[in-house]
Amino acid sequence: MNNIGTYAIPFVIFMIIILGLFREVPLFDTFIKGAHEGLQATLSITPSLIGLITAVSMLKASGALDIFTNMIAPIVAHLGIPPEITPLAILRPISGSGSIALLDNIFKNYGPDSTVGRIASIMMGSTETTFYTIAVYFGAVGIKNSRHTIPSALLADLVGITMSIITVKTLMA
């Protein structure tokens, strides 16, 4: 049972080849067509990803995130939100790798079993890297107007952040 992962992918590839031969599918031509479509999708989302990565890098390097976090710290503290998770709550919808770095920092400073660490952990699991996801998936299918997607996704992130705080304060206090 421990070796199932070792054999799973070769088994799936073998089954695809067998089924393709059984159904008389031109395997190599189909593979080349799929690879071509994958490359086209990658090229179509590249400008969006470059823009997003540049914006996140500028936000981190400029210190704007720290300035904004310090400005709203009294407000979030008054609302009962630990100010230590504010940078994570702000960066999570924008950058997955940046939010993982902040989570690691929270774990180092407060520990994973602290209230702040637990809130951060639940927040990471219940929110999404909204802008990255929209850039990738909308870019892949060529959607230019996101309409209500961004407000709805950010509202869902806000609910995830809020519920992570409520959950930890209610169940683990």
ROTIPA-299589 format. One record per residue: residue number from 1; residue in one letter; chain; x, y, z of N, C-alpha, C in turn. Coordinates in Angstrom, 3 decimals. Example, Ala and Ser with C-alpha at 12.3 -4.5 7.8 and 13.67 -1.06 7.14 Angstrom:
2
+-----+-----+-------+----------+----------+----------+----------+----------+----------+----------+----------+----------+
|   n | res | chain |       nu |       nv |       nw |      cau |      cav |      caw |       cu |       cv |       cw |
+-----+-----+-------+----------+----------+----------+----------+----------+----------+----------+----------+----------+
|   1 |   a |     A |   13.190 |   -5.690 |    7.800 |   12.300 |   -4.500 |    7.800 |   13.200 |   -3.300 |    7.800 |
|   2 |   s |     A |   12.850 |   -2.250 |    7.080 |   13.670 |   -1.060 |    7.140 |   12.900 |    0.030 |    7.870 |
+-----+-----+-------+----------+----------+----------+----------+----------+----------+----------+----------+----------+
This chain:
173
+-----+-----+-------+----------+----------+----------+----------+----------+----------+----------+----------+----------+
|   n | res | chain |       nu |       nv |       nw |      cau |      cav |      caw |       cu |       cv |       cw |
+-----+-----+-------+----------+----------+----------+----------+----------+----------+----------+----------+----------+
|   1 |   m |     A |    0.813 |   -1.193 |    0.000 |    0.000 |    0.000 |    0.000 |    0.865 |    1.269 |    0.000 |
|   2 |   n |     A |    2.067 |    1.190 |    0.587 |    2.955 |    2.345 |    0.611 |    3.478 |    2.698 |   -0.770 |
|   3 |   n |     A |    3.531 |    1.739 |   -1.682 |    4.086 |    1.970 |   -3.011 |    3.045 |    2.323 |   -4.053 |
|   4 |   i |     A |    1.812 |    2.565 |   -3.654 |    0.758 |    2.845 |   -4.626 |    1.074 |    4.110 |   -5.435 |
|   5 |   g |     A |    1.669 |    5.117 |   -4.791 |    2.026 |    6.346 |   -5.493 |    3.077 |    6.123 |   -6.566 |
|   6 |   t |     A |    3.946 |    5.165 |   -6.341 |    5.005 |    4.856 |   -7.293 |    4.437 |    4.285 |   -8.586 |
|   7 |   y |     A |    3.360 |    3.529 |   -8.461 |    2.800 |    2.840 |   -9.623 |    1.580 |    3.537 |  -10.219 |
|   8 |   a |     A |    1.018 |    4.533 |   -9.539 |   -0.225 |    5.152 |   -9.997 |   -0.065 |    5.869 |  -11.334 |
|   9 |   i |     A |    0.925 |    6.739 |  -11.457 |    1.081 |    7.511 |  -12.690 |    1.447 |    6.619 |  -13.876 |
|  10 |   p |     A |    2.412 |    5.708 |  -13.751 |    2.665 |    4.808 |  -14.890 |    1.431 |    3.978 |  -15.269 |
|  11 |   f |     A |    0.646 |    3.568 |  -14.282 |   -0.566 |    2.799 |  -14.569 |   -1.567 |    3.646 |  -15.352 |
|  12 |   v |     A |   -1.775 |    4.895 |  -14.943 |   -2.705 |    5.782 |  -15.647 |   -2.233 |    6.020 |  -17.073 |
|  13 |   i |     A |   -0.942 |    6.281 |  -17.260 |   -0.408 |    6.498 |  -18.611 |   -0.596 |    5.244 |  -19.460 |
|  14 |   f |     A |   -0.306 |    4.094 |  -18.897 |   -0.486 |    2.829 |  -19.601 |   -1.952 |    2.630 |  -20.005 |
|  15 |   m |     A |   -2.880 |    2.935 |  -19.107 |   -4.303 |    2.771 |  -19.400 |   -4.763 |    3.740 |  -20.492 |
|  16 |   i |     A |   -4.231 |    4.953 |  -20.487 |   -4.578 |    5.919 |  -21.542 |   -4.115 |    5.393 |  -22.894 |
|  17 |   i |     A |   -2.917 |    4.865 |  -22.947 |   -2.390 |    4.319 |  -24.204 |   -3.223 |    3.128 |  -24.662 |
|  18 |   i |     A |   -3.544 |    2.222 |  -23.752 |   -4.341 |    1.038 |  -24.108 |   -5.723 |    1.451 |  -24.612 |
|  19 |   l |     A |   -6.391 |    2.364 |  -23.881 |   -7.719 |    2.821 |  -24.318 |   -7.649 |    3.539 |  -25.656 |
|  20 |   g |     A |   -6.609 |    4.362 |  -25.843 |   -6.440 |    5.056 |  -27.120 |   -6.250 |    4.091 |  -28.277 |
|  21 |   l |     A |   -5.449 |    3.058 |  -28.063 |   -5.254 |    2.046 |  -29.107 |   -6.535 |    1.266 |  -29.358 |
|  22 |   f |     A |   -7.253 |    0.942 |  -28.294 |   -8.501 |    0.194 |  -28.410 |   -9.548 |    0.983 |  -29.190 |
|  23 |   r |     A |   -9.593 |    2.290 |  -28.967 |  -10.567 |    3.152 |  -29.659 |  -10.023 |    3.708 |  -30.975 |
|  24 |   e |     A |   -8.831 |    3.314 |  -31.329 |   -8.176 |    3.718 |  -32.578 |   -7.996 |    5.235 |  -32.671 |
|  25 |   v |     A |   -7.595 |    5.833 |  -31.574 |   -7.298 |    7.260 |  -31.515 |   -5.855 |    7.449 |  -31.973 |
|  26 |   p |     A |   -5.586 |    8.425 |  -32.838 |   -4.191 |    8.695 |  -33.220 |   -3.447 |    9.324 |  -32.032 |
|  27 |   l |     A |   -2.775 |    8.503 |  -31.260 |   -2.210 |    8.926 |  -29.982 |   -1.192 |   10.053 |  -30.107 |
|  28 |   f |     A |   -0.235 |    9.909 |  -31.000 |    0.809 |   10.926 |  -31.108 |    0.233 |   12.254 |  -31.581 |
|  29 |   d |     A |   -0.645 |   12.208 |  -32.590 |   -1.256 |   13.450 |  -33.085 |   -2.091 |   14.126 |  -31.992 |
|  30 |   t |     A |   -2.818 |   13.341 |  -31.224 |   -3.625 |   13.881 |  -30.136 |   -2.726 |   14.488 |  -29.060 |
|  31 |   f |     A |   -1.623 |   13.815 |  -28.751 |   -0.677 |   14.335 |  -27.769 |   -0.086 |   15.668 |  -28.233 |
|  32 |   i |     A |    0.323 |   15.740 |  -29.487 |    0.910 |   16.971 |  -30.040 |   -0.110 |   18.105 |  -30.029 |
|  33 |   k |     A |   -1.355 |   17.795 |  -30.388 |   -2.406 |   18.820 |  -30.382 |   -2.624 |   19.348 |  -28.962 |
|  34 |   g |     A |   -2.671 |   18.450 |  -27.972 |   -2.849 |   18.870 |  -26.579 |   -1.682 |   19.701 |  -26.079 |
|  35 |   a |     A |   -0.469 |   19.314 |  -26.441 |    0.714 |   20.078 |  -26.043 |    0.687 |   21.478 |  -26.665 |
|  36 |   h |     A |    0.246 |   21.551 |  -27.924 |    0.154 |   22.842 |  -28.610 |   -0.877 |   23.746 |  -27.920 |
|  37 |   e |     A |   -2.035 |   23.187 |  -27.574 |   -3.062 |   23.967 |  -26.885 |   -2.577 |   24.414 |  -25.505 |
|  38 |   g |     A |   -1.838 |   23.556 |  -24.809 |   -1.283 |   23.924 |  -23.513 |   -0.288 |   25.065 |  -23.623 |
|  39 |   l |     A |    0.554 |   25.017 |  -24.655 |    1.525 |   26.090 |  -24.873 |    0.818 |   27.394 |  -25.210 |
|  40 |   q |     A |   -0.228 |   27.330 |  -26.021 |   -0.989 |   28.541 |  -26.346 |   -1.630 |   29.137 |  -25.096 |
|  41 |   a |     A |   -2.175 |   28.283 |  -24.234 |   -2.782 |   28.772 |  -22.995 |   -1.727 |   29.431 |  -22.111 |
|  42 |   t |     A |   -0.555 |   28.822 |  -22.031 |    0.535 |   29.386 |  -21.230 |    0.937 |   30.755 |  -21.753 |
|  43 |   l |     A |    1.068 |   30.874 |  -23.063 |    1.447 |   32.158 |  -23.651 |    0.363 |   33.210 |  -23.465 |
|  44 |   s |     A |   -0.895 |   32.804 |  -23.473 |   -1.972 |   33.788 |  -23.339 |   -2.070 |   34.348 |  -21.921 |
|  45 |   i |     A |   -1.668 |   33.568 |  -20.909 |   -1.761 |   34.079 |  -19.527 |   -0.480 |   34.745 |  -19.053 |
|  46 |   t |     A |    0.590 |   34.640 |  -19.813 |    1.882 |   35.195 |  -19.403 |    1.833 |   36.692 |  -19.100 |
|  47 |   p |     A |    1.227 |   37.544 |  -19.947 |    1.211 |   38.979 |  -19.608 |    0.503 |   39.274 |  -18.285 |
|  48 |   s |     A |   -0.599 |   38.585 |  -18.020 |   -1.322 |   38.801 |  -16.761 |   -0.460 |   38.404 |  -15.573 |
|  49 |   l |     A |    0.216 |   37.276 |  -15.678 |    1.058 |   36.808 |  -14.579 |    2.246 |   37.731 |  -14.352 |
|  50 |   i |     A |    2.856 |   38.214 |  -15.430 |    3.986 |   39.136 |  -15.278 |    3.535 |   40.411 |  -14.585 |
|  51 |   g |     A |    2.382 |   40.935 |  -14.987 |    1.851 |   42.135 |  -14.337 |    1.560 |   41.913 |  -12.864 |
|  52 |   l |     A |    0.957 |   40.771 |  -12.539 |    0.626 |   40.465 |  -11.150 |    1.876 |   40.290 |  -10.305 |
|  53 |   i |     A |    2.850 |   39.560 |  -10.814 |    4.098 |   39.337 |  -10.080 |    4.841 |   40.653 |   -9.871 |
|  54 |   t |     A |    4.845 |   41.503 |  -10.887 |    5.490 |   42.809 |  -10.762 |    4.803 |   43.657 |   -9.698 |
|  55 |   a |     A |    3.476 |   43.666 |   -9.696 |    2.730 |   44.466 |   -8.719 |    2.992 |   43.970 |   -7.298 |
|  56 |   v |     A |    2.991 |   42.672 |   -7.095 |    3.245 |   42.117 |   -5.762 |    4.664 |   42.441 |   -5.308 |
|  57 |   s |     A |    5.624 |   42.312 |   -6.205 |    7.014 |   42.624 |   -5.856 |    7.170 |   44.089 |   -5.480 |
|  58 |   m |     A |    6.512 |   44.960 |   -6.221 |    6.580 |   46.390 |   -5.913 |    5.909 |   46.693 |   -4.575 |
|  59 |   l |     A |    4.793 |   46.021 |   -4.295 |    4.091 |   46.229 |   -3.029 |    4.967 |   45.835 |   -1.856 |
|  60 |   k |     A |    5.650 |   44.714 |   -1.972 |    6.530 |   44.250 |   -0.890 |    7.752 |   45.144 |   -0.753 |
|  61 |   a |     A |    8.421 |   45.430 |   -1.879 |    9.685 |   46.172 |   -1.846 |    9.501 |   47.621 |   -1.411 |
|  62 |   s |     A |    8.363 |   48.213 |   -1.738 |    8.152 |   49.623 |   -1.408 |    7.847 |   49.853 |    0.069 |
|  63 |   g |     A |    7.432 |   48.801 |    0.756 |    7.050 |   48.950 |    2.150 |    5.611 |   49.414 |    2.318 |
|  64 |   a |     A |    4.868 |   49.487 |    1.198 |    3.477 |   49.946 |    1.254 |    2.616 |   49.032 |    2.116 |
|  65 |   l |     A |    2.888 |   47.746 |    2.070 |    2.119 |   46.799 |    2.878 |    2.320 |   47.084 |    4.368 |
|  66 |   d |     A |    3.550 |   47.333 |    4.766 |    3.842 |   47.648 |    6.172 |    3.202 |   48.966 |    6.598 |
|  67 |   i |     A |    3.264 |   49.957 |    5.736 |    2.669 |   51.259 |    6.045 |    1.160 |   51.130 |    6.222 |
|  68 |   f |     A |    0.518 |   50.431 |    5.279 |   -0.929 |   50.252 |    5.355 |   -1.325 |   49.440 |    6.592 |
|  69 |   t |     A |   -0.558 |   48.406 |    6.873 |   -0.837 |   47.572 |    8.042 |   -0.728 |   48.383 |    9.328 |
|  70 |   n |     A |    0.288 |   49.212 |    9.436 |    0.460 |   50.049 |   10.626 |   -0.653 |   51.093 |   10.752 |
|  71 |   m |     A |   -1.147 |   51.567 |    9.611 |   -2.226 |   52.558 |    9.639 |   -3.526 |   51.955 |   10.164 |
|  72 |   i |     A |   -3.827 |   50.736 |    9.764 |   -5.112 |   50.153 |   10.156 |   -5.017 |   49.290 |   11.418 |
|  73 |   a |     A |   -3.833 |   49.143 |   11.989 |   -3.647 |   48.311 |   13.192 |   -4.569 |   48.726 |   14.338 |
|  74 |   p |     A |   -4.713 |   50.032 |   14.657 |   -5.624 |   50.394 |   15.750 |   -7.083 |   50.016 |   15.461 |
|  75 |   i |     A |   -7.473 |   50.116 |   14.220 |   -8.859 |   49.795 |   13.852 |   -9.117 |   48.301 |   14.017 |
|  76 |   v |     A |   -8.215 |   47.471 |   13.499 |   -8.428 |   46.019 |   13.594 |   -8.305 |   45.544 |   15.042 |
|  77 |   a |     A |   -7.435 |   46.172 |   15.818 |   -7.314 |   45.803 |   17.231 |   -8.601 |   46.140 |   17.978 |
|  78 |   h |     A |   -9.218 |   47.268 |   17.635 |  -10.486 |   47.673 |   18.251 |  -11.606 |   46.694 |   17.891 |
|  79 |   l |     A |  -11.545 |   46.109 |   16.703 |  -12.549 |   45.133 |   16.273 |  -12.301 |   43.741 |   16.843 |
|  80 |   g |     A |  -11.214 |   43.576 |   17.571 |  -10.902 |   42.281 |   18.169 |  -10.121 |   41.362 |   17.247 |
|  81 |   i |     A |   -9.595 |   41.912 |   16.176 |   -8.804 |   41.132 |   15.221 |   -7.334 |   41.271 |   15.601 |
|  82 |   p |     A |   -6.622 |   40.172 |   15.739 |   -5.191 |   40.287 |   16.046 |   -4.457 |   41.052 |   14.930 |
|  83 |   p |     A |   -3.794 |   42.149 |   15.272 |   -3.103 |   42.933 |   14.243 |   -2.005 |   42.142 |   13.521 |
|  84 |   e |     A |   -1.516 |   41.077 |   14.139 |   -0.441 |   40.283 |   13.538 |   -0.888 |   39.568 |   12.257 |
|  85 |   i |     A |   -2.189 |   39.333 |   12.104 |   -2.656 |   38.630 |   10.903 |   -3.089 |   39.584 |    9.794 |
|  86 |   t |     A |   -3.084 |   40.886 |   10.075 |   -3.520 |   41.857 |    9.076 |   -2.706 |   41.790 |    7.788 |
|  87 |   p |     A |   -1.360 |   41.730 |    7.837 |   -0.623 |   41.633 |    6.566 |   -0.995 |   40.374 |    5.781 |
|  88 |   l |     A |   -1.227 |   39.277 |    6.473 |   -1.613 |   38.039 |    5.801 |   -2.986 |   38.189 |    5.150 |
|  89 |   a |     A |   -3.920 |   38.813 |    5.856 |   -5.256 |   39.011 |    5.307 |   -5.229 |   39.905 |    4.073 |
|  90 |   i |     A |   -4.327 |   40.864 |    4.053 |   -4.223 |   41.767 |    2.903 |   -3.535 |   41.081 |    1.722 |
|  91 |   l |     A |   -2.470 |   40.357 |    1.993 |   -1.666 |   39.772 |    0.918 |   -2.232 |   38.469 |    0.369 |
|  92 |   r |     A |   -3.022 |   37.752 |    1.144 |   -3.513 |   36.434 |    0.719 |   -4.265 |   36.465 |   -0.618 |
|  93 |   p |     A |   -5.175 |   37.415 |   -0.870 |   -5.855 |   37.408 |   -2.171 |   -4.946 |   37.765 |   -3.347 |
|  94 |   i |     A |   -3.776 |   38.292 |   -3.052 |   -2.889 |   38.756 |   -4.115 |   -1.804 |   37.743 |   -4.444 |
|  95 |   s |     A |   -1.170 |   37.187 |   -3.419 |    0.017 |   36.374 |   -3.653 |    0.045 |   35.143 |   -2.754 |
|  96 |   g |     A |    0.113 |   33.983 |   -3.356 |    0.225 |   32.740 |   -2.599 |    1.576 |   32.601 |   -1.939 |
|  97 |   s |     A |    2.648 |   32.848 |   -2.691 |    3.991 |   32.689 |   -2.127 |    4.268 |   33.750 |   -1.065 |
|  98 |   g |     A |    3.792 |   34.961 |   -1.288 |    3.966 |   36.013 |   -0.286 |    3.219 |   35.700 |    0.993 |
|  99 |   s |     A |    2.012 |   35.158 |    0.861 |    1.245 |   34.821 |    2.058 |    1.835 |   33.615 |    2.789 |
| 100 |   i |     A |    2.438 |   32.692 |    2.061 |    3.116 |   31.569 |    2.720 |    4.325 |   32.072 |    3.504 |
| 101 |   a |     A |    5.041 |   33.041 |    2.951 |    6.177 |   33.623 |    3.674 |    5.702 |   34.328 |    4.944 |
| 102 |   l |     A |    4.574 |   35.034 |    4.859 |    4.028 |   35.687 |    6.056 |    3.559 |   34.658 |    7.079 |
| 103 |   l |     A |    2.943 |   33.562 |    6.608 |    2.512 |   32.495 |    7.504 |    3.719 |   31.901 |    8.234 |
| 104 |   d |     A |    4.786 |   31.658 |    7.504 |    6.015 |   31.136 |    8.111 |    6.543 |   32.093 |    9.172 |
| 105 |   n |     A |    6.489 |   33.379 |    8.890 |    6.932 |   34.398 |    9.842 |    6.053 |   34.388 |   11.096 |
| 106 |   i |     A |    4.743 |   34.236 |   10.906 |    3.829 |   34.165 |   12.052 |    4.157 |   32.940 |   12.900 |
| 107 |   f |     A |    4.395 |   31.805 |   12.241 |    4.739 |   30.579 |   12.976 |    6.039 |   30.743 |   13.757 |
| 108 |   k |     A |    7.035 |   31.400 |   13.159 |    8.310 |   31.595 |   13.847 |    8.171 |   32.518 |   15.047 |
| 109 |   n |     A |    7.363 |   33.569 |   14.900 |    7.233 |   34.561 |   15.971 |    6.255 |   34.160 |   17.065 |
| 110 |   y |     A |    5.156 |   33.492 |   16.701 |    4.103 |   33.215 |   17.676 |    3.846 |   31.734 |   17.900 |
| 111 |   g |     A |    4.302 |   30.897 |   16.972 |    4.081 |   29.456 |   17.077 |    2.796 |   29.042 |   16.379 |
| 112 |   p |     A |    2.768 |   27.840 |   15.839 |    1.582 |   27.384 |   15.111 |    0.390 |   27.090 |   16.015 |
| 113 |   d |     A |    0.626 |   26.847 |   17.303 |   -0.472 |   26.541 |   18.213 |   -0.974 |   27.755 |   18.987 |
| 114 |   s |     A |   -0.418 |   28.924 |   18.685 |   -0.904 |   30.145 |   19.318 |   -2.224 |   30.549 |   18.650 |
| 115 |   t |     A |   -2.919 |   31.472 |   19.267 |   -4.169 |   31.958 |   18.677 |   -3.910 |   32.557 |   17.303 |
| 116 |   v |     A |   -2.881 |   33.370 |   17.199 |   -2.534 |   33.999 |   15.918 |   -2.156 |   32.931 |   14.891 |
| 117 |   g |     A |   -1.374 |   31.944 |   15.295 |   -0.973 |   30.876 |   14.383 |   -2.155 |   30.057 |   13.891 |
| 118 |   r |     A |   -3.090 |   29.778 |   14.789 |   -4.280 |   29.023 |   14.387 |   -5.166 |   29.816 |   13.444 |
| 119 |   i |     A |   -5.357 |   31.089 |   13.748 |   -6.157 |   31.941 |   12.853 |   -5.508 |   31.997 |   11.480 |
| 120 |   a |     A |   -4.200 |   32.189 |   11.447 |   -3.481 |   32.260 |   10.172 |   -3.596 |   30.949 |    9.401 |
| 121 |   s |     A |   -3.510 |   29.831 |   10.107 |   -3.618 |   28.528 |    9.445 |   -4.989 |   28.331 |    8.822 |
| 122 |   i |     A |   -6.031 |   28.631 |    9.579 |   -7.388 |   28.476 |    9.055 |   -7.638 |   29.465 |    7.922 |
| 123 |   m |     A |   -7.104 |   30.667 |    8.062 |   -7.251 |   31.672 |    7.014 |   -6.614 |   31.205 |    5.698 |
| 124 |   m |     A |   -5.445 |   30.597 |    5.801 |   -4.776 |   30.113 |    4.585 |   -5.592 |   29.015 |    3.903 |
| 125 |   g |     A |   -6.282 |   28.203 |    4.680 |   -7.064 |   27.124 |    4.107 |   -8.437 |   27.542 |    3.625 |
| 126 |   s |     A |   -8.930 |   28.673 |    4.086 |  -10.288 |   29.064 |    3.731 |  -10.359 |   30.283 |    2.814 |
| 127 |   t |     A |   -9.220 |   30.745 |    2.342 |   -9.208 |   31.861 |    1.391 |   -8.442 |   31.438 |    0.143 |
| 128 |   e |     A |   -8.479 |   32.279 |   -0.854 |   -7.882 |   31.947 |   -2.151 |   -6.993 |   33.092 |   -2.608 |
| 129 |   t |     A |   -6.044 |   32.768 |   -3.456 |   -5.236 |   33.803 |   -4.108 |   -6.055 |   34.309 |   -5.297 |
| 130 |   t |     A |   -7.008 |   35.141 |   -4.983 |   -8.042 |   35.565 |   -5.911 |   -7.491 |   36.144 |   -7.207 |
| 131 |   f |     A |   -6.613 |   37.113 |   -7.103 |   -6.143 |   37.793 |   -8.304 |   -5.291 |   36.874 |   -9.180 |
| 132 |   y |     A |   -4.488 |   36.029 |   -8.566 |   -3.700 |   35.066 |   -9.322 |   -4.625 |   34.093 |  -10.049 |
| 133 |   t |     A |   -5.613 |   33.570 |   -9.348 |   -6.544 |   32.609 |   -9.944 |   -7.302 |   33.227 |  -11.108 |
| 134 |   i |     A |   -7.773 |   34.444 |  -10.922 |   -8.509 |   35.119 |  -11.995 |   -7.589 |   35.379 |  -13.179 |
| 135 |   a |     A |   -6.359 |   35.811 |  -12.913 |   -5.415 |   36.064 |  -14.009 |   -5.143 |   34.796 |  -14.803 |
| 136 |   v |     A |   -4.961 |   33.675 |  -14.117 |   -4.643 |   32.420 |  -14.804 |   -5.838 |   31.892 |  -15.572 |
| 137 |   y |     A |   -6.962 |   31.721 |  -14.903 |   -8.096 |   31.066 |  -15.550 |   -8.801 |   31.958 |  -16.559 |
| 138 |   f |     A |   -8.984 |   33.222 |  -16.246 |   -9.614 |   34.101 |  -17.220 |   -8.694 |   34.338 |  -18.405 |
| 139 |   g |     A |   -7.382 |   34.444 |  -18.135 |   -6.425 |   34.607 |  -19.223 |   -6.375 |   33.389 |  -20.120 |
| 140 |   a |     A |   -6.528 |   32.204 |  -19.549 |   -6.457 |   30.967 |  -20.331 |   -7.612 |   30.848 |  -21.316 |
| 141 |   v |     A |   -8.773 |   31.367 |  -20.955 |   -9.926 |   31.260 |  -21.851 |  -10.256 |   32.576 |  -22.547 |
| 142 |   g |     A |   -9.439 |   33.592 |  -22.309 |   -9.569 |   34.849 |  -23.040 |  -10.655 |   35.781 |  -22.540 |
| 143 |   i |     A |  -11.055 |   35.677 |  -21.300 |  -12.074 |   36.573 |  -20.750 |  -11.396 |   37.881 |  -20.346 |
| 144 |   k |     A |  -11.881 |   38.989 |  -20.877 |  -11.288 |   40.297 |  -20.590 |  -12.034 |   41.036 |  -19.473 |
| 145 |   n |     A |  -13.360 |   40.825 |  -19.371 |  -14.170 |   41.537 |  -18.395 |  -14.571 |   40.570 |  -17.285 |
| 146 |   s |     A |  -14.066 |   40.801 |  -16.095 |  -14.342 |   39.885 |  -14.989 |  -15.689 |   40.154 |  -14.332 |
| 147 |   r |     A |  -16.333 |   41.255 |  -14.668 |  -17.640 |   41.639 |  -14.136 |  -17.711 |   41.528 |  -12.622 |
| 148 |   h |     A |  -18.495 |   40.592 |  -12.127 |  -18.733 |   40.474 |  -10.689 |  -17.797 |   39.488 |  -10.010 |
| 149 |   t |     A |  -16.869 |   38.920 |  -10.744 |  -16.012 |   37.881 |  -10.191 |  -15.135 |   38.407 |   -9.062 |
| 150 |   i |     A |  -14.457 |   39.511 |   -9.287 |  -13.525 |   40.031 |   -8.280 |  -14.257 |   40.459 |   -7.009 |
| 151 |   p |     A |  -15.330 |   41.260 |   -7.088 |  -16.031 |   41.590 |   -5.838 |  -16.571 |   40.360 |   -5.104 |
| 152 |   s |     A |  -17.106 |   39.406 |   -5.849 |  -17.639 |   38.193 |   -5.214 |  -16.530 |   37.378 |   -4.564 |
| 153 |   a |     A |  -15.408 |   37.233 |   -5.241 |  -14.291 |   36.457 |   -4.702 |  -13.682 |   37.149 |   -3.486 |
| 154 |   l |     A |  -13.555 |   38.463 |   -3.528 |  -13.020 |   39.185 |   -2.374 |  -13.980 |   39.119 |   -1.185 |
| 155 |   l |     A |  -15.282 |   39.130 |   -1.460 |  -16.259 |   38.960 |   -0.390 |  -16.122 |   37.569 |    0.234 |
| 156 |   a |     A |  -15.923 |   36.558 |   -0.602 |  -15.708 |   35.197 |   -0.089 |  -14.430 |   35.133 |    0.744 |
| 157 |   d |     A |  -13.374 |   35.818 |    0.314 |  -12.140 |   35.875 |    1.100 |  -12.386 |   36.561 |    2.450 |
| 158 |   l |     A |  -13.149 |   37.647 |    2.430 |  -13.468 |   38.355 |    3.669 |  -14.252 |   37.454 |    4.627 |
| 159 |   v |     A |  -15.188 |   36.684 |    4.089 |  -15.941 |   35.735 |    4.922 |  -14.997 |   34.676 |    5.490 |
| 160 |   g |     A |  -14.073 |   34.178 |    4.667 |  -13.102 |   33.192 |    5.136 |  -12.222 |   33.745 |    6.245 |
| 161 |   i |     A |  -11.775 |   34.968 |    6.089 |  -10.939 |   35.615 |    7.111 |  -11.736 |   35.808 |    8.400 |
| 162 |   t |     A |  -12.943 |   36.333 |    8.246 |  -13.798 |   36.571 |    9.412 |  -14.117 |   35.273 |   10.148 |
| 163 |   m |     A |  -14.479 |   34.253 |    9.405 |  -14.839 |   32.983 |   10.036 |  -13.632 |   32.304 |   10.673 |
| 164 |   s |     A |  -12.444 |   32.509 |   10.121 |  -11.257 |   31.925 |   10.757 |  -11.024 |   32.562 |   12.129 |
| 165 |   i |     A |  -11.245 |   33.855 |   12.224 |  -11.092 |   34.551 |   13.500 |  -12.162 |   34.093 |   14.485 |
| 166 |   i |     A |  -13.414 |   34.058 |   14.029 |  -14.519 |   33.653 |   14.898 |  -14.342 |   32.212 |   15.354 |
| 167 |   t |     A |  -13.939 |   31.338 |   14.437 |  -13.768 |   29.926 |   14.774 |  -12.725 |   29.739 |   15.861 |
| 168 |   v |     A |  -11.571 |   30.352 |   15.686 |  -10.504 |   30.182 |   16.679 |  -10.902 |   30.808 |   18.006 |
| 169 |   k |     A |  -11.480 |   31.998 |   17.972 |  -11.841 |   32.658 |   19.229 |  -12.970 |   31.920 |   19.942 |
| 170 |   t |     A |  -13.844 |   31.278 |   19.186 |  -14.974 |   30.576 |   19.809 |  -14.585 |   29.180 |   20.281 |
| 171 |   l |     A |  -13.929 |   28.422 |   19.438 |  -13.676 |   27.025 |   19.732 |  -12.351 |   26.751 |   20.434 |
| 172 |   m |     A |  -11.386 |   27.628 |   20.297 |  -10.054 |   27.321 |   20.799 |   -9.552 |   28.317 |   21.820 |
| 173 |   a |     A |  -10.421 |   29.139 |   22.315 |   -9.990 |   30.165 |   23.281 |   -9.828 |   29.609 |   24.662 |
+-----+-----+-------+----------+----------+----------+----------+----------+----------+----------+----------+----------+
